[in-house]
Amino acid sequence: MPLGGTDAGGISASNCGMILIVEDDDRISRLERFVLEQVGYRVTWAGTGEDALEILPKATPSVVLLDVRLPQMAGFTTCQKIRESSPVPIIMVTAMDQDVDRVRGSEMGADDCITKPFSTHDGIQGEVCLAAHRWQPFHILTIHQLTIPQT
């Protein structure tokens, strides 16, 4: 899809900003990076929760894509620590399609949860772009030639 396209739920990703991927599996992190860069995101990667907490203040991401099962500091703990210092949207990524992960993620401060394996086109792109757009403090909605500022 060309940069700035609208296949992710009709929302352009070209202005969504930077995504912080927190994933210890190199294959999965490369796939997530590739998919998100294809639609115009800048991507930063951390392999552990500790690395993510170090990167976060310097990177100011639009969204954090956070694996639930991380070595050392678990994804849920990382989520809780991120939430203590930042309102950035957090999307938990889990290999287990269980409500318990979704509920626990929500309790720790996550905004959403997606299950691996996910659809690279509709799943990850759509979720990340929607989360980034919800978090931006000011949006401009353009329908045909009518421009509407939204807060």
N, C-alpha and C positions, 0 to 999 in steps of 0.2 A: 504494500500500500504506500503511496507517495506521502512524503512528509506533509503533515497538516490535513491528511485525509480524515474522513469521519466514520470509518467502519466500526469504531468502538462505541457502539450505542448512539451514533450520530453526533459524537462530541469530538472536536479536534484536539489532538494531543500535542500540537506544536507549541502551545504556550503553557503546558502543565508543569514544566520545571524539571527538577531532579528527583530521582527515586533512590532511596537507600535500600538495597537488597541485603538482608541478613540471612545467609544460607551457608551451611558448612559443606554441602555436597557440590563439588565443582561443576559437575554436569548440569545439575539443575540451575545453579546460579548463572552459568553461561547461557542456558536456554532462556531464562527470565531476562537477562541483560539483552540478548539478541532481539527478542520479541519487543521489548520496550523501546530499544533504540531504533527499531524499524519504524516506529510511529512518532519519533521525534523527542523522546525523553533523553535526558542525560542520566546516567546511572553510576552510582558509587556502590561498591561491594564491601561487606564485612563478613568474615567467616565465623565470628563468635559474637555473643552478646556483649562481651567486654569491649571488643573492637568497635562495635556499633555505638556504644556509649561514649567512646573516645571520639569517634568521627562525627556524631550527631551535632554537637555545638558548632563545629566548623563548617559542616556541609549544608545545613538548613534545608533538608529535603522537603518536597511537597507531600510525599507519602513514604512510609516505611513498610516494606514487604518483609515480614518477619516469620522465619521458620519456627514452628513450635518445638521441634526436637533438635536442640543445639547441644554441643558438648559444653561441659563446664556449667555456664549459666544458662538455664533453660529459657526457651522463648517466652514463656509466661512471665518469668521473673524479669527478663529484659524488657518486656512490654510494660510492666508495672514501673520499672525504673525510668523508662523513657517518659511515661505519662506523668511522673513526678516533676519533670522539668520542661515538658513540651506538649503543646496541644496538637502536634502533627498527626494526621490520620495514620493509623496502624492497621494493616491488613495481615492477619495471621494466616500462615500457610501450613496446612496439616496433611499428613498422609492418612489420617484416620477420619473417616466420614462419620464422626460420632457427635451427637449433640453436646456431650460433656466438654469437648474441646471448644466448641463455639461458646458455651455458657462461661467456661473458665476464662477464655480470652476476653469476653465482654466484661467479666468481673475485674480483670486486670487492666482494663482500659482500651482494649482493641475496638476498632470501629467496624471491622468486618472480618470474615474468615472464608478462605477458599480451600478446596480440597485438591490434593495431588492424586492422580494426574489431572491437570486442568486443561481446558481448551485454551491453547495459546492465543487464538484470535479473539474469541468473544470473552473468555474467562478472565485471563490476567489483564489484557489491555483494557477491557471495559471496566473492571473493578478498580484498577489503579487510576484510570482517567476520571471516573466518577468521584472517587475519594479525593483526588487532587482538586477537582472543580468545587466540591462541597466545602473544602477548607479555605479556598481563596477568599479573602475578605471582600472582594468586589468583583463582580462579573459584569460583562456586557453581553446581552443576548441580542443577536441580530436575526430578524426574520424578514426575509426579502430585503426591503430597504428601510425597514423600521428598526431603530436601535433603542434598546431599553436597558438602562443601567439597573443592576440588581445588587442588593446588599445582603 
